Amino acid sequence: MARENLVKMKCEVCKSINNFTTRNKKKLKEKLVLKKHCKKCKKHTVHKEMK
């Protein structure tokens, strides 16, 4: 994965940074919001992109 396209995902329930994904920053101007599995919560929760 290219490092400039890599973004951190933060769980909205427990506030932990536990997922990484890529996005094309030239095409997508808004921040990503995805439903991903959280290792701490042990369930699928909403994850938002953080800085």
Backbone as JSON, one array per atom type, in Angstrom:
{
  "sequence": "MARENLVKMKCEVCKSINNFTTRNKKKLKEKLVLKKHCKKCKKHTVHKEMK",
  "N": [[0.84, -1.18, 0.0], [0.45, 2.23, -0.75], [1.99, 4.77, 1.08], [1.08, 7.43, 1.25], [-1.61, 7.24, 0.69], [-2.68, 5.87, 2.77], [-4.86, 5.63, 5.53], [-5.91, 6.14, 8.94], [-8.31, 4.4, 10.9], [-10.8, 5.05, 13.27], [-12.55, 3.7, 15.97], [-15.89, 4.41, 16.8], [-17.18, 3.72, 19.11], [-15.44, 2.67, 21.2], [-13.3, 4.34, 20.83], [-10.76, 3.6, 19.89], [-7.86, 3.27, 17.8], [-7.75, 1.09, 15.37], [-7.85, 0.05, 12.8], [-6.69, 0.19, 9.42], [-6.83, 1.68, 6.21], [-7.05, 2.4, 2.67], [-7.43, 5.34, 0.64], [-8.34, 7.33, -2.17], [-7.22, 10.42, -2.2], [-7.47, 12.5, -3.95], [-9.82, 12.12, -5.37], [-11.84, 11.56, -3.43], [-12.99, 13.83, -1.28], [-14.21, 14.17, 1.23], [-14.19, 12.74, 4.56], [-13.73, 9.25, 5.27], [-16.28, 6.95, 6.26], [-16.85, 3.97, 7.6], [-18.21, 0.7, 8.22], [-16.7, -1.46, 10.29], [-14.95, -4.3, 11.73], [-14.25, -4.24, 15.14], [-11.57, -4.95, 17.2], [-11.36, -4.58, 19.92], [-14.0, -4.06, 20.88], [-15.2, -6.31, 19.91], [-17.14, -6.59, 17.9], [-19.01, -5.46, 14.99], [-18.65, -2.13, 14.23], [-19.14, 1.43, 13.69], [-16.6, 3.07, 12.01], [-14.56, 5.9, 11.76], [-12.58, 7.99, 9.68], [-9.5, 9.29, 10.77], [-7.16, 11.97, 11.5]],
  "CA": [[0.0, 0.0, 0.0], [1.19, 3.49, -0.77], [1.89, 5.41, 2.38], [0.31, 8.68, 1.19], [-3.03, 6.91, 0.59], [-3.06, 5.12, 3.96], [-5.56, 6.41, 6.55], [-6.25, 5.44, 10.18], [-9.73, 4.34, 11.2], [-11.03, 5.1, 14.71], [-13.85, 3.18, 16.38], [-16.72, 5.43, 17.43], [-17.67, 3.22, 20.4], [-14.38, 2.62, 22.21], [-12.33, 5.39, 20.47], [-9.42, 3.06, 19.63], [-7.4, 3.26, 16.41], [-7.43, -0.32, 15.19], [-7.93, -0.35, 11.4], [-6.07, 1.05, 8.42], [-7.34, 1.44, 4.87], [-6.56, 3.38, 1.7], [-8.43, 6.1, -0.11], [-7.8, 8.25, -3.14], [-7.5, 11.73, -1.63], [-7.79, 13.43, -5.03], [-11.21, 11.91, -5.77], [-12.72, 11.64, -2.26], [-12.6, 14.98, -0.46], [-14.72, 14.01, 2.58], [-13.58, 11.66, 5.33], [-14.39, 7.95, 5.15], [-17.04, 6.38, 7.38], [-17.09, 2.58, 7.24], [-18.55, -0.22, 9.29], [-15.63, -2.45, 10.34], [-14.89, -5.09, 12.96], [-13.37, -3.7, 16.16], [-10.99, -6.03, 18.0], [-11.61, -4.3, 21.33], [-15.44, -4.23, 21.15], [-15.55, -7.64, 19.42], [-18.33, -6.54, 17.05], [-18.92, -4.5, 13.9], [-19.04, -0.78, 14.65], [-18.81, 2.49, 12.75], [-15.24, 3.6, 12.11], [-14.37, 7.13, 11.01], [-11.2, 8.32, 9.37], [-8.94, 10.34, 11.61], [-5.98, 12.62, 10.95]],
  "C": [[0.89, 1.24, 0.0], [0.94, 4.25, 0.52], [1.05, 6.69, 2.36], [-1.19, 8.44, 1.09], [-3.55, 6.19, 1.83], [-3.72, 6.04, 4.98], [-5.88, 5.53, 7.76], [-7.76, 5.5, 10.38], [-9.9, 4.21, 12.71], [-12.44, 4.62, 15.02], [-14.63, 4.27, 17.12], [-17.23, 5.0, 18.8], [-16.59, 3.31, 21.46], [-13.25, 3.61, 21.94], [-10.91, 4.86, 20.25], [-9.13, 3.07, 18.14], [-6.96, 1.83, 16.13], [-7.55, -0.82, 13.75], [-7.24, 0.68, 10.53], [-6.65, 0.7, 7.07], [-6.76, 2.51, 3.95], [-7.73, 4.13, 1.1], [-7.7, 7.04, -1.06], [-8.18, 9.66, -2.7], [-7.83, 12.78, -2.69], [-9.26, 13.33, -5.44], [-12.19, 12.08, -4.62], [-12.25, 12.76, -1.35], [-13.06, 14.83, 0.99], [-14.07, 12.81, 3.25], [-14.41, 10.38, 5.2], [-15.14, 7.59, 6.43], [-17.42, 4.97, 6.94], [-17.49, 1.77, 8.47], [-17.54, -1.35, 9.25], [-15.66, -3.19, 11.67], [-13.86, -4.48, 13.9], [-12.89, -4.85, 17.04], [-11.27, -5.84, 19.49], [-13.08, -4.54, 21.71], [-15.93, -5.63, 20.79], [-16.88, -7.67, 18.68], [-18.11, -5.51, 15.95], [-19.46, -3.16, 14.38], [-18.66, 0.21, 13.56], [-17.41, 2.99, 13.05], [-15.13, 4.83, 11.23], [-12.89, 7.37, 10.8], [-10.73, 9.43, 10.3], [-7.66, 10.86, 10.99], [-4.74, 11.83, 11.2]]
}
